[in-house]
Amino acid sequence: MSNAVQTSSSSAPANGTNQAPQPHVRVDGETLVLEATAATAGPENLQLVHGEAQIPTYRRQFTLSRELDASRIEAQLRDGMLRLTIPKAEEARPRRIQVQVG
């Protein structure tokens, strides 16, 4: 059994390429941190005389339950959707306990 977290990334492709900036995912202690910088694409053939831009950044953090196995987190980015799969720790999984008679 595992839990899944999904987040969408509407980032424009960077520098005219077909790839959007890749998000950064890390675990710091009991905290899961997601970070990304969105690329902004301007019109082609634009000659900039003066410009001012802010680079939009995204940061989100979650406190992980002790029932989750942070060492086995998997991350997959497809079509702008980041999917994290976080399995439960073996100790937290339900198990049968055999009852001894006698």
C-alpha positions as a Python dict, from the first residue, in 0.01 Angstrom:
ca = {
    (1, 'M'): (0, 0, 0),
    (2, 'S'): (122, 349, -81),
    (3, 'N'): (4, 708, -85),
    (4, 'A'): (28, 932, -391),
    (5, 'V'): (65, 1308, -419),
    (6, 'Q'): (4, 1482, -753),
    (7, 'T'): (75, 1840, -851),
    (8, 'S'): (53, 2006, -1190),
    (9, 'S'): (318, 2223, -1346),
    (10, 'S'): (201, 2469, -1608),
    (11, 'S'): (555, 2587, -1674),
    (12, 'A'): (636, 2695, -2025),
    (13, 'P'): (922, 2515, -2197),
    (14, 'A'): (1260, 2668, -2124),
    (15, 'N'): (1450, 2854, -2399),
    (16, 'G'): (1235, 2729, -2683),
    (17, 'T'): (1298, 2363, -2600),
    (18, 'N'): (1026, 2107, -2553),
    (19, 'Q'): (1115, 2046, -2191),
    (20, 'A'): (977, 2242, -1897),
    (21, 'P'): (1208, 2298, -1600),
    (22, 'Q'): (1232, 1986, -1387),
    (23, 'P'): (1104, 2019, -1030),
    (24, 'H'): (1332, 1937, -740),
    (25, 'V'): (1207, 1691, -478),
    (26, 'R'): (1392, 1620, -154),
    (27, 'V'): (1335, 1483, 192),
    (28, 'D'): (1482, 1680, 480),
    (29, 'G'): (1425, 1492, 804),
    (30, 'E'): (1048, 1436, 821),
    (31, 'T'): (974, 1706, 562),
    (32, 'L'): (911, 1647, 191),
    (33, 'V'): (1003, 1957, -13),
    (34, 'L'): (891, 2028, -372),
    (35, 'E'): (1055, 2321, -557),
    (36, 'A'): (1041, 2444, -916),
    (37, 'T'): (1108, 2754, -1120),
    (38, 'A'): (870, 2829, -1403),
    (39, 'A'): (1024, 2932, -1732),
    (40, 'T'): (867, 3223, -1910),
    (41, 'A'): (869, 3223, -2288),
    (42, 'G'): (852, 3547, -2482),
    (43, 'P'): (752, 3601, -2843),
    (44, 'E'): (1002, 3491, -3105),
    (45, 'N'): (1191, 3765, -3295),
    (46, 'L'): (1142, 4009, -3007),
    (47, 'Q'): (1428, 4252, -2958),
    (48, 'L'): (1418, 4367, -2598),
    (49, 'V'): (1516, 4730, -2540),
    (50, 'H'): (1424, 4740, -2172),
    (51, 'G'): (1260, 4471, -1966),
    (52, 'E'): (1187, 4368, -1614),
    (53, 'A'): (1080, 4020, -1518),
    (54, 'Q'): (1017, 3816, -1210),
    (55, 'I'): (1096, 3448, -1218),
    (56, 'P'): (801, 3265, -1064),
    (57, 'T'): (906, 2999, -818),
    (58, 'Y'): (707, 2729, -649),
    (59, 'R'): (786, 2575, -313),
    (60, 'R'): (568, 2343, -114),
    (61, 'Q'): (653, 2132, 188),
    (62, 'F'): (473, 1851, 364),
    (63, 'T'): (538, 1679, 695),
    (64, 'L'): (568, 1306, 638),
    (65, 'S'): (397, 1065, 871),
    (66, 'R'): (626, 820, 1050),
    (67, 'E'): (417, 545, 891),
    (68, 'L'): (566, 632, 549),
    (69, 'D'): (897, 503, 412),
    (70, 'A'): (1074, 818, 291),
    (71, 'S'): (1369, 616, 157),
    (72, 'R'): (1143, 455, -108),
    (73, 'I'): (969, 765, -249),
    (74, 'E'): (934, 758, -629),
    (75, 'A'): (874, 1067, -844),
    (76, 'Q'): (747, 1072, -1202),
    (77, 'L'): (689, 1379, -1422),
    (78, 'R'): (460, 1329, -1723),
    (79, 'D'): (276, 1593, -1927),
    (80, 'G'): (337, 1860, -1662),
    (81, 'M'): (200, 1641, -1380),
    (82, 'L'): (436, 1540, -1099),
    (83, 'R'): (332, 1219, -924),
    (84, 'L'): (500, 1109, -602),
    (85, 'T'): (443, 758, -472),
    (86, 'I'): (519, 719, -102),
    (87, 'P'): (497, 361, 28),
    (88, 'K'): (402, 275, 381),
    (89, 'A'): (679, 150, 606),
    (90, 'E'): (680, -225, 668),
    (91, 'E'): (620, -165, 1040),
    (92, 'A'): (302, 32, 962),
    (93, 'R'): (143, -229, 736),
    (94, 'P'): (-135, -441, 880),
    (95, 'R'): (-29, -793, 966),
    (96, 'R'): (-194, -1103, 1099),
    (97, 'I'): (-104, -1222, 1443),
    (98, 'Q'): (-133, -1593, 1497),
    (99, 'V'): (-316, -1686, 1815),
    (100, 'Q'): (-169, -1981, 1999),
    (101, 'V'): (-402, -2205, 2189),
    (102, 'G'): (-290, -2372, 2503),
}
